[in-house]
Protein backbone atom coordinates (compact mmCIF):
# COMPACT_ATOMS: atom_id res chain seq x y z
CA UNK A 1 0.00 0.00 0.00
CA UNK A 2 1.31 3.47 -0.91
CA UNK A 3 1.98 5.65 2.09
CA UNK A 4 0.08 8.93 2.21
CA UNK A 5 0.02 11.97 4.53
CA UNK A 6 -3.76 11.45 4.50
CA UNK A 7 -3.60 7.92 5.92
CA UNK A 8 -5.68 7.64 9.14
CA UNK A 9 -2.66 7.85 11.43
CA UNK A 10 -1.52 11.14 9.84
CA UNK A 11 -4.82 12.65 8.70
CA UNK A 12 -5.59 14.98 11.63
CA UNK A 13 -2.03 16.25 11.71
CA UNK A 14 -2.07 16.87 7.97
CA UNK A 15 -5.40 18.70 8.14
CA UNK A 16 -4.08 20.90 10.95
CA UNK A 17 -0.89 21.75 9.06
CA UNK A 18 -2.77 22.54 5.87
CA UNK A 19 -5.34 24.66 7.72
CA UNK A 20 -2.74 26.78 9.49
CA UNK A 21 -0.53 27.22 6.44
CA UNK A 22 -3.66 28.15 4.46
CA UNK A 23 -4.26 31.13 6.74
CA UNK A 24 -0.67 32.28 6.24
CA UNK A 25 -1.24 31.70 2.53
CA UNK A 26 -4.37 33.84 2.52
CA UNK A 27 -2.51 36.58 4.36
CA UNK A 28 0.28 36.54 1.78
CA UNK A 29 -1.83 36.33 -1.37
CA UNK A 30 -4.74 38.61 -0.41
CA UNK A 31 -2.49 41.28 1.04
CA UNK A 32 -0.19 41.04 -1.97
CA UNK A 33 -3.21 41.82 -4.14
CA UNK A 34 -4.39 44.83 -2.08
CA UNK A 35 -0.98 46.31 -1.28
CA UNK A 36 -0.98 48.61 -4.33
CA UNK A 37 -4.29 50.07 -3.06
CA UNK A 38 -2.91 50.41 0.47
CA UNK A 39 0.29 52.08 -0.78
CA UNK A 40 -1.71 54.53 -2.89
CA UNK A 41 -4.07 55.29 0.00
CA UNK A 42 -1.08 56.01 2.26
CA UNK A 43 0.71 58.03 -0.48
CA UNK A 44 3.66 55.61 -0.50
CA UNK A 45 3.90 54.08 -3.98
CA UNK A 46 7.58 55.07 -4.29
CA UNK A 47 8.32 53.13 -1.08
CA UNK A 48 6.15 50.17 -2.11
CA UNK A 49 8.92 47.62 -1.53
CA UNK A 50 9.33 48.58 2.14
CA UNK A 51 6.10 46.86 3.16
CA UNK A 52 7.50 43.61 1.76
CA UNK A 53 11.14 43.85 2.83
CA UNK A 54 10.20 44.78 6.42
CA UNK A 55 7.97 41.71 6.52
CA UNK A 56 10.79 39.49 5.26
CA UNK A 57 13.42 41.02 7.55
CA UNK A 58 11.27 40.35 10.59
CA UNK A 59 10.81 36.77 9.41
CA UNK A 60 14.57 36.33 9.89
CA UNK A 61 14.11 37.03 13.58
CA UNK A 62 11.18 34.60 13.71
CA UNK A 63 13.26 31.88 12.08
CA UNK A 64 16.05 32.41 14.58
CA UNK A 65 13.60 32.23 17.46
CA UNK A 66 12.06 29.03 16.12
CA UNK A 67 15.40 27.42 15.34
CA UNK A 68 16.74 28.09 18.83
CA UNK A 69 13.60 27.44 20.89
CA UNK A 70 11.76 24.61 19.11
CA UNK A 71 13.82 22.00 20.94
CA UNK A 72 13.88 23.98 24.18
CA UNK A 73 10.26 24.80 25.03
CA UNK A 74 8.40 22.53 22.62
CA UNK A 75 6.87 23.10 19.20
CA UNK A 76 3.34 23.54 20.52
CA UNK A 77 4.28 26.69 22.46
CA UNK A 78 6.29 28.04 19.57
CA UNK A 79 3.39 27.56 17.14
CA UNK A 80 0.95 29.26 19.55
CA UNK A 81 3.35 32.18 19.80
CA UNK A 82 3.39 32.47 16.00
CA UNK A 83 -0.39 32.45 15.78
CA UNK A 84 -0.74 35.19 18.40
CA UNK A 85 1.93 37.28 16.67
CA UNK A 86 0.17 36.97 13.30
CA UNK A 87 -3.12 38.08 14.85
CA UNK A 88 -1.55 41.11 16.55
CA UNK A 89 0.42 42.13 13.45
CA UNK A 90 -2.68 41.91 11.28
CA UNK A 91 -4.63 44.21 13.58
CA UNK A 92 -1.80 46.75 13.76
CA UNK A 93 -1.48 46.81 9.96
CA UNK A 94 -5.23 47.08 9.52
CA UNK A 95 -5.40 50.23 11.67
CA UNK A 96 -2.25 51.80 10.18
CA UNK A 97 -2.65 55.57 9.53
CA UNK A 98 0.62 55.72 7.56
CA UNK A 99 3.34 53.57 6.02
CA UNK A 100 5.43 53.57 9.21
CA UNK A 101 2.69 51.89 11.26
CA UNK A 102 1.83 49.56 8.37
CA UNK A 103 5.50 48.55 8.32
CA UNK A 104 5.38 47.74 12.05
CA UNK A 105 2.30 45.56 11.55
CA UNK A 106 3.84 43.82 8.57
CA UNK A 107 7.02 43.23 10.59
CA UNK A 108 5.06 41.48 13.35
CA UNK A 109 3.33 39.37 10.70
CA UNK A 110 6.72 38.53 9.17
CA UNK A 111 8.04 37.44 12.57
CA UNK A 112 5.10 35.04 12.83
CA UNK A 113 5.65 33.67 9.35
CA UNK A 114 9.34 33.06 10.08
CA UNK A 115 8.37 30.88 13.03
CA UNK A 116 5.75 29.02 11.02
CA UNK A 117 8.09 28.25 8.12
CA UNK A 118 10.65 26.61 10.39
CA UNK A 119 8.27 24.76 12.69
CA UNK A 120 6.31 23.15 9.86
CA UNK A 121 9.51 21.65 8.43
CA UNK A 122 10.47 20.37 11.88
CA UNK A 123 7.02 18.82 12.35
CA UNK A 124 7.30 17.06 9.00
CA UNK A 125 10.80 15.84 9.79
CA UNK A 126 9.70 14.35 13.11
CA UNK A 127 6.16 13.16 12.49
CA UNK A 128 6.34 11.65 8.99
CA UNK A 129 8.61 8.78 7.86
CA UNK A 130 11.32 9.57 5.31
CA UNK A 131 9.31 7.97 2.50
CA UNK A 132 6.49 10.49 3.10
CA UNK A 133 8.50 13.67 3.49
CA UNK A 134 8.44 14.71 -0.18
CA UNK A 135 4.65 14.38 -0.24
CA UNK A 136 4.28 16.09 3.13
CA UNK A 137 6.37 19.05 1.99
CA UNK A 138 4.38 19.11 -1.24
CA UNK A 139 1.30 19.30 0.99
CA UNK A 140 2.54 22.70 2.21
CA UNK A 141 2.22 23.97 -1.36
CA UNK A 142 -1.28 22.45 -1.56
CA UNK A 143 -2.22 24.52 1.48
CA UNK A 144 -1.81 27.65 -0.66
CA UNK A 145 -4.23 26.51 -3.36
CA UNK A 146 -7.52 27.42 -1.68
CA UNK A 147 -6.21 30.80 -0.43
CA UNK A 148 -4.88 31.38 -3.93
CA UNK A 149 -8.25 30.63 -5.47
CA UNK A 150 -10.34 32.75 -3.11
CA UNK A 151 -7.85 35.27 -1.73
CA UNK A 152 -7.65 37.82 -4.59
CA UNK A 153 -11.38 37.69 -5.27
CA UNK A 154 -12.23 38.08 -1.59
CA UNK A 155 -9.68 40.87 -1.22
CA UNK A 156 -11.19 42.66 -4.20
CA UNK A 157 -14.67 42.28 -2.71
CA UNK A 158 -13.52 43.62 0.66
CA UNK A 159 -11.92 46.63 -1.03
CA UNK A 160 -15.15 47.30 -2.94
CA UNK A 161 -17.54 47.03 0.01
CA UNK A 162 -15.29 48.47 2.71
CA UNK A 163 -11.52 48.97 2.61
CA UNK A 164 -8.17 47.24 2.09
CA UNK A 165 -7.95 47.29 5.90
CA UNK A 166 -10.58 44.59 6.23
CA UNK A 167 -8.18 42.16 4.53
CA UNK A 168 -5.95 42.45 7.60
CA UNK A 169 -8.72 42.51 10.18
CA UNK A 170 -10.23 39.14 9.27
CA UNK A 171 -6.96 37.21 9.70
CA UNK A 172 -7.23 36.71 13.52
CA UNK A 173 -10.66 35.13 13.13
CA UNK A 174 -9.37 32.74 10.46
CA UNK A 175 -6.72 31.44 12.88
CA UNK A 176 -9.13 30.02 15.45
CA UNK A 177 -10.05 26.79 13.65
CA UNK A 178 -6.53 25.76 12.54
CA UNK A 179 -4.94 26.16 15.96
CA UNK A 180 -7.72 24.11 17.58
CA UNK A 181 -7.05 21.33 15.06
CA UNK A 182 -3.28 21.36 15.20
CA UNK A 183 -2.52 21.89 18.87
CA UNK A 184 -3.60 18.43 20.13
CA UNK A 185 -1.43 16.79 17.45
CA UNK A 186 1.61 18.87 18.35
CA UNK A 187 1.25 17.85 21.98
CA UNK A 188 1.46 14.19 20.88
CA UNK A 189 4.75 14.77 19.12
CA UNK A 190 7.85 13.42 20.86
CA UNK A 191 9.60 16.27 22.68
CA UNK A 192 13.23 16.17 21.54
CA UNK A 193 14.61 18.52 24.17
CA UNK A 194 18.17 19.65 23.71
CA UNK A 195 20.23 22.19 25.65
CA UNK A 196 20.25 25.71 24.30
CA UNK A 197 22.98 25.88 21.69
CA UNK A 198 26.25 27.33 22.94
CA UNK A 199 26.21 29.80 20.06
CA UNK A 200 22.67 31.04 20.80
CA UNK A 201 23.82 34.55 21.74
CA UNK A 202 25.95 34.72 18.61
CA UNK A 203 22.95 33.58 16.54
CA UNK A 204 20.71 36.29 17.97
CA UNK A 205 23.40 38.95 17.64
CA UNK A 206 24.13 37.91 14.06
CA UNK A 207 20.50 38.04 12.96
CA UNK A 208 20.06 41.48 14.56
CA UNK A 209 23.19 42.68 12.78
CA UNK A 210 21.86 41.22 9.51
CA UNK A 211 18.51 42.96 9.95
CA UNK A 212 20.24 46.28 10.69
CA UNK A 213 22.50 45.90 7.64
CA UNK A 214 19.64 44.90 5.36
CA UNK A 215 17.58 47.81 6.69
CA UNK A 216 20.41 50.14 5.73
CA UNK A 217 20.49 48.49 2.31
CA UNK A 218 16.74 49.08 1.94
CA UNK A 219 17.07 52.73 3.02
CA UNK A 220 19.78 53.23 0.42
CA UNK A 221 17.62 51.58 -2.24
CA UNK A 222 14.63 53.83 -1.49
CA UNK A 223 16.85 56.93 -1.82
CA UNK A 224 18.29 56.11 -5.23
CA UNK A 225 17.87 59.30 -7.25
CA UNK A 226 17.83 61.43 -4.10
CA UNK A 227 21.25 60.68 -2.63
CA UNK A 228 24.51 60.91 -4.54
CA UNK A 229 25.82 57.86 -6.37
CA UNK A 230 28.80 57.70 -4.01
CA UNK A 231 26.66 57.57 -0.88
CA UNK A 232 24.36 54.93 -2.40
CA UNK A 233 27.33 52.79 -3.51
CA UNK A 234 28.98 53.05 -0.08
CA UNK A 235 25.70 52.13 1.65
CA UNK A 236 25.26 49.09 -0.56
CA UNK A 237 28.85 47.84 -0.21
CA UNK A 238 29.00 48.29 3.56
CA UNK A 239 25.55 46.84 4.27
CA UNK A 240 26.10 43.81 2.04
CA UNK A 241 29.55 43.21 3.56
CA UNK A 242 28.09 43.28 7.06
CA UNK A 243 25.27 40.99 5.94
CA UNK A 244 27.81 38.53 4.52
CA UNK A 245 29.66 38.56 7.84
CA UNK A 246 26.44 37.79 9.71
CA UNK A 247 25.85 34.65 7.62
CA UNK A 248 28.89 32.99 9.18
CA UNK A 249 26.85 32.30 12.31
CA UNK A 250 23.47 31.88 10.63
CA UNK A 251 24.24 29.65 7.67
CA UNK A 252 26.03 26.31 7.17
CA UNK A 253 29.78 26.59 6.81
CA UNK A 254 30.68 27.21 3.18
CA UNK A 255 27.40 28.99 2.37
CA UNK A 256 29.04 31.95 0.65
CA UNK A 257 31.39 29.64 -1.28
CA UNK A 258 28.58 27.37 -2.53
CA UNK A 259 30.21 24.39 -0.85
CA UNK A 260 28.83 21.03 -1.88
CA UNK A 261 25.84 19.62 -0.02
CA UNK A 262 23.75 21.53 2.54
CA UNK A 263 25.45 24.93 1.88
CA UNK A 264 24.62 24.71 -1.85
CA UNK A 265 21.05 23.58 -1.12
CA UNK A 266 20.53 26.51 1.24
CA UNK A 267 22.18 28.96 -1.17
CA UNK A 268 20.10 27.93 -4.16
CA UNK A 269 16.87 28.41 -2.22
CA UNK A 270 17.81 32.01 -1.52
CA UNK A 271 18.60 32.79 -5.14
CA UNK A 272 15.42 31.38 -6.65
CA UNK A 273 13.32 32.93 -3.87
CA UNK A 274 14.86 36.31 -4.55
CA UNK A 275 14.23 36.07 -8.30
CA UNK A 276 10.64 34.89 -8.01
CA UNK A 277 9.26 36.97 -5.15
CA UNK A 278 11.03 40.19 -6.11
CA UNK A 279 9.38 39.86 -9.52
CA UNK A 280 5.99 38.76 -8.20
CA UNK A 281 5.21 41.71 -5.94
CA UNK A 282 5.36 44.04 -8.96
CA UNK A 283 2.89 42.08 -11.08
CA UNK A 284 -0.26 43.36 -9.31
CA UNK A 285 1.27 46.84 -9.06
CA UNK A 286 2.03 47.00 -12.80
CA UNK A 287 -1.44 45.72 -13.72
CA UNK A 288 -3.18 48.17 -11.39
CA UNK A 289 -1.02 51.27 -11.87
CA UNK A 290 -0.18 50.99 -15.58
CA UNK A 291 -3.07 48.96 -17.01
CA UNK A 292 -5.82 50.02 -14.60
CA UNK A 293 -6.79 46.50 -13.53
CA UNK A 294 -8.95 45.87 -10.46
CA UNK A 295 -7.66 44.18 -7.31
CA UNK A 296 -9.53 40.98 -8.16
CA UNK A 297 -8.30 40.88 -11.77
CA UNK A 298 -4.67 41.59 -10.97
CA UNK A 299 -4.83 39.20 -8.03
CA UNK A 300 -6.03 36.50 -10.41
CA UNK A 301 -2.44 36.22 -11.62
CA UNK A 302 -1.45 35.19 -8.10
CA UNK A 303 -4.30 32.68 -8.10
CA UNK A 304 -2.94 30.99 -11.21
CA UNK A 305 0.50 30.92 -9.63
CA UNK A 306 -0.70 29.06 -6.53
CA UNK A 307 -2.35 26.39 -8.68
CA UNK A 308 0.69 25.81 -10.88
CA UNK A 309 3.04 25.96 -7.87
CA UNK A 310 1.00 23.16 -6.33
CA UNK A 311 1.11 21.23 -9.61
CA UNK A 312 4.90 21.48 -9.70
CA UNK A 313 5.15 20.49 -6.07
CA UNK A 314 2.90 17.47 -6.60
CA UNK A 315 4.85 16.44 -9.68
CA UNK A 316 8.22 16.52 -7.91
CA UNK A 317 6.80 14.34 -5.14
CA UNK A 318 5.34 11.76 -7.50
CA UNK A 319 6.78 8.27 -7.11
CA UNK A 320 6.36 7.85 -10.89
CA UNK A 321 8.98 10.52 -11.53
CA UNK A 322 12.18 8.99 -12.90
CA UNK A 323 14.50 11.97 -12.73
CA UNK A 324 17.30 12.87 -10.36
CA UNK A 325 16.71 15.78 -8.06
CA UNK A 326 19.39 17.74 -9.92
CA UNK A 327 17.41 17.33 -13.15
CA UNK A 328 14.22 18.47 -11.43
CA UNK A 329 16.04 21.54 -10.08
CA UNK A 330 17.48 22.38 -13.51
CA UNK A 331 14.05 22.31 -15.16
CA UNK A 332 12.52 24.27 -12.30
CA UNK A 333 15.12 27.04 -12.31
CA UNK A 334 14.86 27.37 -16.10
CA UNK A 335 11.06 27.66 -15.94
CA UNK A 336 11.32 30.38 -13.28
CA UNK A 337 13.55 32.48 -15.53
CA UNK A 338 11.39 31.87 -18.62
CA UNK A 339 8.19 32.76 -16.78
CA UNK A 340 9.64 36.01 -15.44
CA UNK A 341 11.01 36.92 -18.89
CA UNK A 342 7.61 36.43 -20.54
CA UNK A 343 5.62 38.32 -17.89
CA UNK A 344 6.29 41.88 -19.18
CA UNK A 345 5.29 40.72 -22.66
CA UNK A 346 1.95 39.58 -21.24
CA UNK A 347 1.33 42.52 -18.88
CA UNK A 348 2.00 45.16 -21.53
CA UNK A 349 0.56 43.29 -24.52
CA UNK A 350 -1.51 45.56 -26.82
CA UNK A 351 -4.76 43.84 -25.87
CA UNK A 352 -7.57 44.63 -23.45
CA UNK A 353 -6.86 44.37 -19.74
CA UNK A 354 -8.75 41.11 -19.25
CA UNK A 355 -6.73 39.41 -21.99
CA UNK A 356 -3.51 40.88 -20.62
CA UNK A 357 -4.29 39.55 -17.13
CA UNK A 358 -5.03 36.12 -18.62
CA UNK A 359 -1.72 36.08 -20.50
CA UNK A 360 0.10 37.20 -17.35
CA UNK A 361 -1.57 34.38 -15.43
CA UNK A 362 -0.13 31.90 -17.93
CA UNK A 363 3.39 33.33 -17.94
CA UNK A 364 3.52 33.77 -14.18
CA UNK A 365 2.07 30.30 -13.82
CA UNK A 366 5.11 28.96 -15.69
CA UNK A 367 7.44 30.61 -13.17
CA UNK A 368 5.36 29.32 -10.26
CA UNK A 369 5.43 25.76 -11.64
CA UNK A 370 9.22 26.03 -11.58
CA UNK A 371 9.06 27.16 -7.95
CA UNK A 372 6.82 24.20 -7.18
CA UNK A 373 9.52 21.93 -8.54
CA UNK A 374 12.44 23.61 -6.78
CA UNK A 375 11.22 24.59 -3.32
CA UNK A 376 10.07 21.19 -2.02
CA UNK A 377 12.91 19.37 -3.80
CA UNK A 378 15.45 21.50 -1.96
CA UNK A 379 13.52 21.00 1.28
CA UNK A 380 13.58 17.22 0.88
CA UNK A 381 17.30 17.29 0.09
CA UNK A 382 17.90 19.31 3.23
CA UNK A 383 15.95 16.87 5.44
CA UNK A 384 17.55 13.82 3.82
CA UNK A 385 21.08 15.14 4.30
CA UNK A 386 20.56 16.36 7.88
CA UNK A 387 20.44 14.26 11.07
CA UNK A 388 17.13 14.64 12.93
CA UNK A 389 18.63 16.76 15.70
CA UNK A 390 19.72 19.32 13.07
CA UNK A 391 16.38 19.57 11.23
CA UNK A 392 15.41 22.74 13.10
CA UNK A 393 18.83 24.32 12.55
CA UNK A 394 19.00 23.60 8.84
CA UNK A 395 15.30 24.39 8.31
CA UNK A 396 15.97 27.80 9.83
CA UNK A 397 19.00 28.27 7.55
CA UNK A 398 16.93 27.30 4.52
CA UNK A 399 14.21 29.83 5.34
CA UNK A 400 16.76 32.51 6.23
CA UNK A 401 18.39 32.06 2.85
CA UNK A 402 14.99 32.66 1.26
CA UNK A 403 14.68 35.86 3.28
CA UNK A 404 18.16 37.14 2.44
CA UNK A 405 17.52 36.54 -1.25
CA UNK A 406 14.07 38.14 -1.22
CA UNK A 407 15.15 41.20 0.78
CA UNK A 408 18.20 41.97 -1.36
CA UNK A 409 16.50 41.33 -4.71
CA UNK A 410 13.33 43.22 -3.70
CA UNK A 411 15.32 46.19 -2.43
CA UNK A 412 17.31 46.38 -5.68
CA UNK A 413 14.09 46.12 -7.68
CA UNK A 414 12.57 48.78 -5.43
CA UNK A 415 15.48 51.11 -6.19
CA UNK A 416 14.39 51.07 -9.84
CA UNK A 417 10.89 52.13 -8.75
CA UNK A 418 12.30 54.84 -6.46
CA UNK A 419 14.52 56.22 -9.23
CA UNK A 420 11.65 56.28 -11.70
CA UNK A 421 9.40 58.16 -9.27
CA UNK A 422 12.07 60.88 -8.93
CA UNK A 423 12.82 61.14 -12.65
CA UNK A 424 10.34 60.44 -15.43
CA UNK A 425 7.68 58.81 -13.28
CA UNK A 426 6.69 55.15 -13.02
CA UNK A 427 6.17 53.72 -16.51
CA UNK A 428 5.99 50.33 -18.18
CA UNK A 429 9.76 50.35 -18.76
CA UNK A 430 10.24 50.65 -14.99
CA UNK A 431 8.67 47.25 -14.49
CA UNK A 432 10.41 45.77 -17.53
CA UNK A 433 13.78 46.76 -16.03
CA UNK A 434 12.84 45.13 -12.72
CA UNK A 435 11.79 41.88 -14.38
CA UNK A 436 14.91 41.70 -16.57
CA UNK A 437 17.01 41.98 -13.41
CA UNK A 438 15.01 39.16 -11.82
CA UNK A 439 15.55 36.95 -14.89
CA UNK A 440 19.32 37.15 -14.45
CA UNK A 441 19.01 36.38 -10.75
CA UNK A 442 16.91 33.32 -11.59
CA UNK A 443 19.39 32.05 -14.16
CA UNK A 444 22.24 32.33 -11.65
CA UNK A 445 20.55 29.56 -9.61
CA UNK A 446 21.75 27.08 -12.25
CA UNK A 447 25.28 27.54 -10.93
CA UNK A 448 24.36 25.81 -7.67
CA UNK A 449 23.02 22.57 -9.14
CA UNK A 450 26.39 20.81 -9.72
CA UNK A 451 27.22 21.44 -6.06
CA UNK A 452 24.17 19.62 -4.72
CA UNK A 453 25.04 16.11 -3.67
CA UNK A 454 23.04 13.44 -5.43
CA UNK A 455 21.53 11.10 -2.87
CA UNK A 456 19.05 9.14 -4.92
CA UNK A 457 16.86 9.07 -8.01
CA UNK A 458 13.09 9.11 -7.95
CA UNK A 459 11.81 5.62 -8.67
CA UNK A 460 8.39 4.06 -8.80
Secondary structure, DSSP 8 states (H G I E B T S, - for coil): ----TTSHHHHHHHHHHHHHHHHHHHHHHHHHHHHHHHHHHTT-GGGTTHHHHHHHHHHHHHHHHHHHHHHHH-HHHHHHHHHHHHHHHHHHHHT-SSHHHHHHHHHHHHHHHHHHHHHHHHHHHHHS-GGGHHHHHHHHHHHHHHHHHHHHHHHHHHHHHT-THHHHHTHHHHHHHHHHHHHHHHHHS--------TTHHHHHHHHHHHHHHHHHHHHHHHTBTTB-HHHHHHHHHHHHHHHHHHHHHHS-TTTTTT-TTHHHHHHHHHHHHHHHHHHHHHHHHHHHHTS---HHHHHHHHHHHHHHHHHHHHHHT-TT--SBHHHHHHHHHHHHHHHHHHHHHHHT-SS-HHHHHHHHHHHHHHHHHHHHHHHHHHHHHHHHTS-GGGHHHHHHHHHHHHHHHHHHHHHHHHHHHHHHHHTT-S-HHHHHHHHHHHHHHHHHTHHHHTTS----B---
